[in-house]
Amino acid sequence: MMSEFELVRLDNINLIFIHIFEHEFFLRIAQSFPLVKALTLVNMKPQNGKQTDDNQNLPIIEYAHLTTLDLTKSHLDYIEQFLLDTKTTLPSNVHLSVVYQALRKVTQNLKVMLHESIVRN
């Protein structure tokens, strides 16, 4: 007897939790929903197992079809999770929503040329 599974297409994922998300959780999301286009993360709690020195041992997470990423209500750890290429890869045309001061902290004041119309304090 053969089992048939229907492919579920999920374009948008909103993650709003009071629990802490670790790298493995985001890897499972990417593997379970490879065609996701929009991701919103609301979580102000820091990650527990944040491995800053062991990034080379973690698999890099790929969101190949992501077009919108909203991290405006996310802890710095999650902004780092998505923006550091040692943890996650995103398409170059993704629309990113993030608090500017948080972005500056995560990128350690990396000098980036931003068009005035897209920067909101």
CNS distance restraints for C-alpha pairs under 8 A (distance, minus, plus):
assign (resid   9 and name CA) (resid  33 and name CA) 7.80 0.50 0.50
assign (resid   9 and name CA) (resid  35 and name CA) 7.18 0.50 0.50
assign (resid  10 and name CA) (resid  33 and name CA) 6.71 0.50 0.50
assign (resid  10 and name CA) (resid  35 and name CA) 6.94 0.50 0.50
assign (resid  10 and name CA) (resid  36 and name CA) 5.86 0.50 0.50
assign (resid  11 and name CA) (resid  35 and name CA) 6.56 0.50 0.50
assign (resid  11 and name CA) (resid  36 and name CA) 4.47 0.50 0.50
assign (resid  11 and name CA) (resid  37 and name CA) 4.91 0.50 0.50
assign (resid  11 and name CA) (resid  38 and name CA) 6.23 0.50 0.50
assign (resid  12 and name CA) (resid  36 and name CA) 5.92 0.50 0.50
assign (resid  12 and name CA) (resid  37 and name CA) 5.88 0.50 0.50
assign (resid  12 and name CA) (resid  38 and name CA) 4.57 0.50 0.50
assign (resid  12 and name CA) (resid  39 and name CA) 5.94 0.50 0.50
assign (resid  13 and name CA) (resid  36 and name CA) 7.19 0.50 0.50
assign (resid  13 and name CA) (resid  38 and name CA) 6.18 0.50 0.50
assign (resid  13 and name CA) (resid  39 and name CA) 4.92 0.50 0.50
assign (resid  13 and name CA) (resid  40 and name CA) 6.40 0.50 0.50
assign (resid  14 and name CA) (resid  39 and name CA) 5.81 0.50 0.50
assign (resid  14 and name CA) (resid  40 and name CA) 4.68 0.50 0.50
assign (resid  14 and name CA) (resid  41 and name CA) 6.14 0.50 0.50
assign (resid  14 and name CA) (resid  42 and name CA) 7.94 0.50 0.50
assign (resid  15 and name CA) (resid  39 and name CA) 7.60 0.50 0.50
assign (resid  15 and name CA) (resid  40 and name CA) 5.98 0.50 0.50
assign (resid  15 and name CA) (resid  41 and name CA) 4.82 0.50 0.50
assign (resid  15 and name CA) (resid  42 and name CA) 6.09 0.50 0.50
assign (resid  16 and name CA) (resid  41 and name CA) 6.14 0.50 0.50
assign (resid  16 and name CA) (resid  42 and name CA) 4.77 0.50 0.50
assign (resid  16 and name CA) (resid  43 and name CA) 6.32 0.50 0.50
assign (resid  17 and name CA) (resid  42 and name CA) 6.79 0.50 0.50
assign (resid  17 and name CA) (resid  43 and name CA) 6.03 0.50 0.50
assign (resid  18 and name CA) (resid  43 and name CA) 6.36 0.50 0.50
assign (resid  18 and name CA) (resid  44 and name CA) 7.97 0.50 0.50
assign (resid  18 and name CA) (resid  45 and name CA) 7.24 0.50 0.50
assign (resid  19 and name CA) (resid  43 and name CA) 7.81 0.50 0.50
assign (resid  19 and name CA) (resid  45 and name CA) 7.46 0.50 0.50
assign (resid  20 and name CA) (resid  43 and name CA) 7.59 0.50 0.50
assign (resid  20 and name CA) (resid  45 and name CA) 6.16 0.50 0.50
assign (resid  20 and name CA) (resid  46 and name CA) 6.78 0.50 0.50
assign (resid  20 and name CA) (resid  47 and name CA) 5.71 0.50 0.50
assign (resid  20 and name CA) (resid  48 and name CA) 7.16 0.50 0.50
assign (resid  21 and name CA) (resid  25 and name CA) 6.04 0.50 0.50
assign (resid  21 and name CA) (resid  26 and name CA) 7.48 0.50 0.50
assign (resid  21 and name CA) (resid  47 and name CA) 6.25 0.50 0.50
assign (resid  22 and name CA) (resid  26 and name CA) 6.96 0.50 0.50
assign (resid  22 and name CA) (resid  47 and name CA) 6.05 0.50 0.50
assign (resid  22 and name CA) (resid  48 and name CA) 7.33 0.50 0.50
assign (resid  22 and name CA) (resid  49 and name CA) 6.72 0.50 0.50
assign (resid  22 and name CA) (resid  50 and name CA) 7.44 0.50 0.50
assign (resid  23 and name CA) (resid  27 and name CA) 6.35 0.50 0.50
assign (resid  23 and name CA) (resid  81 and name CA) 7.54 0.50 0.50
assign (resid  24 and name CA) (resid  28 and name CA) 6.27 0.50 0.50
assign (resid  25 and name CA) (resid  29 and name CA) 6.37 0.50 0.50
assign (resid  26 and name CA) (resid  30 and name CA) 6.24 0.50 0.50
assign (resid  26 and name CA) (resid  61 and name CA) 7.37 0.50 0.50
assign (resid  27 and name CA) (resid  31 and name CA) 6.20 0.50 0.50
assign (resid  27 and name CA) (resid  61 and name CA) 5.59 0.50 0.50
assign (resid  28 and name CA) (resid  32 and name CA) 5.85 0.50 0.50
assign (resid  29 and name CA) (resid  33 and name CA) 5.85 0.50 0.50
assign (resid  29 and name CA) (resid  34 and name CA) 7.92 0.50 0.50
assign (resid  30 and name CA) (resid  34 and name CA) 5.32 0.50 0.50
assign (resid  30 and name CA) (resid  36 and name CA) 7.86 0.50 0.50
assign (resid  30 and name CA) (resid  61 and name CA) 6.86 0.50 0.50
assign (resid  30 and name CA) (resid  62 and name CA) 6.63 0.50 0.50
assign (resid  30 and name CA) (resid  63 and name CA) 6.08 0.50 0.50
assign (resid  34 and name CA) (resid  63 and name CA) 6.79 0.50 0.50
assign (resid  34 and name CA) (resid  64 and name CA) 7.37 0.50 0.50
assign (resid  34 and name CA) (resid  65 and name CA) 7.41 0.50 0.50
assign (resid  35 and name CA) (resid  63 and name CA) 7.87 0.50 0.50
assign (resid  35 and name CA) (resid  64 and name CA) 7.46 0.50 0.50
assign (resid  35 and name CA) (resid  65 and name CA) 5.58 0.50 0.50
assign (resid  35 and name CA) (resid  66 and name CA) 7.53 0.50 0.50
assign (resid  36 and name CA) (resid  63 and name CA) 7.47 0.50 0.50
assign (resid  36 and name CA) (resid  65 and name CA) 6.17 0.50 0.50
assign (resid  36 and name CA) (resid  66 and name CA) 5.90 0.50 0.50
assign (resid  37 and name CA) (resid  65 and name CA) 5.47 0.50 0.50
assign (resid  37 and name CA) (resid  66 and name CA) 4.04 0.50 0.50
assign (resid  37 and name CA) (resid  67 and name CA) 5.18 0.50 0.50
assign (resid  37 and name CA) (resid  68 and name CA) 6.38 0.50 0.50
assign (resid  38 and name CA) (resid  66 and name CA) 5.79 0.50 0.50
assign (resid  38 and name CA) (resid  67 and name CA) 5.96 0.50 0.50
assign (resid  38 and name CA) (resid  68 and name CA) 4.56 0.50 0.50
assign (resid  38 and name CA) (resid  69 and name CA) 5.92 0.50 0.50
assign (resid  39 and name CA) (resid  66 and name CA) 7.52 0.50 0.50
assign (resid  39 and name CA) (resid  68 and name CA) 6.26 0.50 0.50
assign (resid  39 and name CA) (resid  69 and name CA) 5.00 0.50 0.50
assign (resid  39 and name CA) (resid  70 and name CA) 6.32 0.50 0.50
assign (resid  40 and name CA) (resid  69 and name CA) 5.90 0.50 0.50
assign (resid  40 and name CA) (resid  70 and name CA) 4.60 0.50 0.50
assign (resid  40 and name CA) (resid  71 and name CA) 6.37 0.50 0.50
assign (resid  41 and name CA) (resid  70 and name CA) 6.31 0.50 0.50
assign (resid  41 and name CA) (resid  71 and name CA) 5.60 0.50 0.50
assign (resid  41 and name CA) (resid  72 and name CA) 8.00 0.50 0.50
assign (resid  41 and name CA) (resid  73 and name CA) 6.99 0.50 0.50
assign (resid  41 and name CA) (resid  74 and name CA) 6.28 0.50 0.50
assign (resid  42 and name CA) (resid  71 and name CA) 6.99 0.50 0.50
assign (resid  42 and name CA) (resid  72 and name CA) 7.67 0.50 0.50
assign (resid  42 and name CA) (resid  73 and name CA) 4.98 0.50 0.50
assign (resid  42 and name CA) (resid  74 and name CA) 5.23 0.50 0.50
assign (resid  43 and name CA) (resid  73 and name CA) 6.39 0.50 0.50
assign (resid  43 and name CA) (resid  74 and name CA) 4.84 0.50 0.50
assign (resid  43 and name CA) (resid  75 and name CA) 6.24 0.50 0.50
assign (resid  44 and name CA) (resid  73 and name CA) 6.61 0.50 0.50
assign (resid  44 and name CA) (resid  74 and name CA) 4.99 0.50 0.50
assign (resid  44 and name CA) (resid  75 and name CA) 4.40 0.50 0.50
assign (resid  45 and name CA) (resid  74 and name CA) 7.90 0.50 0.50
assign (resid  45 and name CA) (resid  75 and name CA) 6.02 0.50 0.50
assign (resid  46 and name CA) (resid  75 and name CA) 5.92 0.50 0.50
assign (resid  46 and name CA) (resid  76 and name CA) 7.40 0.50 0.50
assign (resid  46 and name CA) (resid  77 and name CA) 5.90 0.50 0.50
assign (resid  46 and name CA) (resid  78 and name CA) 7.82 0.50 0.50
assign (resid  47 and name CA) (resid  77 and name CA) 6.24 0.50 0.50
assign (resid  47 and name CA) (resid  78 and name CA) 7.74 0.50 0.50
assign (resid  50 and name CA) (resid  77 and name CA) 7.73 0.50 0.50
assign (resid  51 and name CA) (resid  55 and name CA) 6.35 0.50 0.50
assign (resid  54 and name CA) (resid  58 and name CA) 7.08 0.50 0.50
assign (resid  55 and name CA) (resid  86 and name CA) 6.16 0.50 0.50
assign (resid  55 and name CA) (resid  87 and name CA) 6.71 0.50 0.50
assign (resid  56 and name CA) (resid  86 and name CA) 7.16 0.50 0.50
assign (resid  58 and name CA) (resid  87 and name CA) 7.17 0.50 0.50
assign (resid  59 and name CA) (resid  87 and name CA) 7.20 0.50 0.50
assign (resid  60 and name CA) (resid  85 and name CA) 7.81 0.50 0.50
assign (resid  60 and name CA) (resid  86 and name CA) 6.41 0.50 0.50
assign (resid  60 and name CA) (resid  87 and name CA) 4.88 0.50 0.50
assign (resid  60 and name CA) (resid  88 and name CA) 5.25 0.50 0.50
assign (resid  60 and name CA) (resid  89 and name CA) 7.03 0.50 0.50
assign (resid  61 and name CA) (resid  87 and name CA) 6.21 0.50 0.50
assign (resid  61 and name CA) (resid  88 and name CA) 4.49 0.50 0.50
assign (resid  61 and name CA) (resid  89 and name CA) 6.15 0.50 0.50
assign (resid  62 and name CA) (resid  88 and name CA) 5.80 0.50 0.50
assign (resid  62 and name CA) (resid  89 and name CA) 4.90 0.50 0.50
assign (resid  62 and name CA) (resid  90 and name CA) 6.36 0.50 0.50
assign (resid  63 and name CA) (resid  88 and name CA) 7.74 0.50 0.50
assign (resid  63 and name CA) (resid  89 and name CA) 6.45 0.50 0.50
assign (resid  63 and name CA) (resid  90 and name CA) 5.51 0.50 0.50
assign (resid  63 and name CA) (resid  91 and name CA) 7.31 0.50 0.50
assign (resid  64 and name CA) (resid  89 and name CA) 7.75 0.50 0.50
assign (resid  64 and name CA) (resid  90 and name CA) 6.25 0.50 0.50
assign (resid  64 and name CA) (resid  91 and name CA) 5.96 0.50 0.50
assign (resid  65 and name CA) (resid  91 and name CA) 7.07 0.50 0.50
assign (resid  66 and name CA) (resid  90 and name CA) 6.94 0.50 0.50
assign (resid  66 and name CA) (resid  91 and name CA) 6.70 0.50 0.50
assign (resid  66 and name CA) (resid  94 and name CA) 6.37 0.50 0.50
assign (resid  67 and name CA) (resid  91 and name CA) 7.45 0.50 0.50
assign (resid  67 and name CA) (resid  93 and name CA) 6.72 0.50 0.50
assign (resid  67 and name CA) (resid  94 and name CA) 4.35 0.50 0.50
assign (resid  67 and name CA) (resid  95 and name CA) 5.87 0.50 0.50
assign (resid  68 and name CA) (resid  94 and name CA) 5.48 0.50 0.50
assign (resid  68 and name CA) (resid  95 and name CA) 4.67 0.50 0.50
assign (resid  68 and name CA) (resid  96 and name CA) 6.12 0.50 0.50
assign (resid  69 and name CA) (resid  94 and name CA) 6.93 0.50 0.50
assign (resid  69 and name CA) (resid  95 and name CA) 6.13 0.50 0.50
assign (resid  69 and name CA) (resid  96 and name CA) 4.97 0.50 0.50
assign (resid  69 and name CA) (resid  97 and name CA) 6.27 0.50 0.50
assign (resid  70 and name CA) (resid  96 and name CA) 5.96 0.50 0.50
assign (resid  70 and name CA) (resid  97 and name CA) 4.63 0.50 0.50
assign (resid  70 and name CA) (resid  98 and name CA) 6.46 0.50 0.50
assign (resid  71 and name CA) (resid  78 and name CA) 7.71 0.50 0.50
assign (resid  71 and name CA) (resid  79 and name CA) 6.53 0.50 0.50
assign (resid  71 and name CA) (resid  96 and name CA) 7.55 0.50 0.50
assign (resid  71 and name CA) (resid  97 and name CA) 5.80 0.50 0.50
assign (resid  71 and name CA) (resid  98 and name CA) 5.01 0.50 0.50
assign (resid  71 and name CA) (resid  99 and name CA) 7.73 0.50 0.50
assign (resid  72 and name CA) (resid  97 and name CA) 5.86 0.50 0.50
assign (resid  72 and name CA) (resid  98 and name CA) 4.33 0.50 0.50
assign (resid  72 and name CA) (resid  99 and name CA) 5.39 0.50 0.50
assign (resid  73 and name CA) (resid  98 and name CA) 7.86 0.50 0.50
assign (resid  74 and name CA) (resid  78 and name CA) 6.21 0.50 0.50
assign (resid  74 and name CA) (resid  79 and name CA) 6.89 0.50 0.50
assign (resid  75 and name CA) (resid  79 and name CA) 6.79 0.50 0.50
assign (resid  76 and name CA) (resid  80 and name CA) 6.16 0.50 0.50
assign (resid  76 and name CA) (resid 102 and name CA) 6.36 0.50 0.50
assign (resid  76 and name CA) (resid 105 and name CA) 7.94 0.50 0.50
assign (resid  76 and name CA) (resid 106 and name CA) 6.66 0.50 0.50
assign (resid  77 and name CA) (resid  81 and name CA) 6.07 0.50 0.50
assign (resid  78 and name CA) (resid  82 and name CA) 6.35 0.50 0.50
assign (resid  79 and name CA) (resid  83 and name CA) 6.05 0.50 0.50
assign (resid  79 and name CA) (resid  98 and name CA) 7.94 0.50 0.50
assign (resid  79 and name CA) (resid 102 and name CA) 7.92 0.50 0.50
assign (resid  79 and name CA) (resid 103 and name CA) 7.45 0.50 0.50
assign (resid  79 and name CA) (resid 106 and name CA) 7.11 0.50 0.50
assign (resid  80 and name CA) (resid  84 and name CA) 5.64 0.50 0.50
assign (resid  80 and name CA) (resid 106 and name CA) 5.93 0.50 0.50
assign (resid  81 and name CA) (resid  87 and name CA) 5.96 0.50 0.50
assign (resid  81 and name CA) (resid  88 and name CA) 6.59 0.50 0.50
assign (resid  82 and name CA) (resid  87 and name CA) 6.94 0.50 0.50
assign (resid  82 and name CA) (resid  88 and name CA) 5.36 0.50 0.50
assign (resid  82 and name CA) (resid  89 and name CA) 7.41 0.50 0.50
assign (resid  82 and name CA) (resid  90 and name CA) 7.81 0.50 0.50
assign (resid  83 and name CA) (resid  87 and name CA) 7.86 0.50 0.50
assign (resid  83 and name CA) (resid  88 and name CA) 6.75 0.50 0.50
assign (resid  83 and name CA) (resid  89 and name CA) 7.73 0.50 0.50
assign (resid  84 and name CA) (resid  88 and name CA) 6.30 0.50 0.50
assign (resid  84 and name CA) (resid  89 and name CA) 7.87 0.50 0.50
assign (resid  85 and name CA) (resid  89 and name CA) 5.60 0.50 0.50
assign (resid  90 and name CA) (resid  94 and name CA) 7.04 0.50 0.50
assign (resid  98 and name CA) (resid 102 and name CA) 7.27 0.50 0.50
assign (resid  98 and name CA) (resid 103 and name CA) 6.72 0.50 0.50
assign (resid  99 and name CA) (resid 103 and name CA) 6.31 0.50 0.50
assign (resid  99 and name CA) (resid 120 and name CA) 7.91 0.50 0.50
assign (resid  99 and name CA) (resid 121 and name CA) 7.14 0.50 0.50
assign (resid 100 and name CA) (resid 104 and name CA) 6.26 0.50 0.50
assign (resid 100 and name CA) (resid 119 and name CA) 7.18 0.50 0.50
assign (resid 100 and name CA) (resid 120 and name CA) 7.11 0.50 0.50
assign (resid 100 and name CA) (resid 121 and name CA) 6.16 0.50 0.50
assign (resid 101 and name CA) (resid 105 and name CA) 6.36 0.50 0.50
assign (resid 101 and name CA) (resid 121 and name CA) 7.72 0.50 0.50
assign (resid 102 and name CA) (resid 106 and name CA) 6.23 0.50 0.50
assign (resid 103 and name CA) (resid 107 and name CA) 6.06 0.50 0.50
assign (resid 104 and name CA) (resid 108 and name CA) 5.66 0.50 0.50
assign (resid 104 and name CA) (resid 109 and name CA) 4.63 0.50 0.50
assign (resid 104 and name CA) (resid 110 and name CA) 6.82 0.50 0.50
assign (resid 105 and name CA) (resid 109 and name CA) 6.25 0.50 0.50
assign (resid 114 and name CA) (resid 118 and name CA) 7.12 0.50 0.50
assign (resid 114 and name CA) (resid 119 and name CA) 7.00 0.50 0.50
assign (resid 115 and name CA) (resid 119 and name CA) 6.95 0.50 0.50
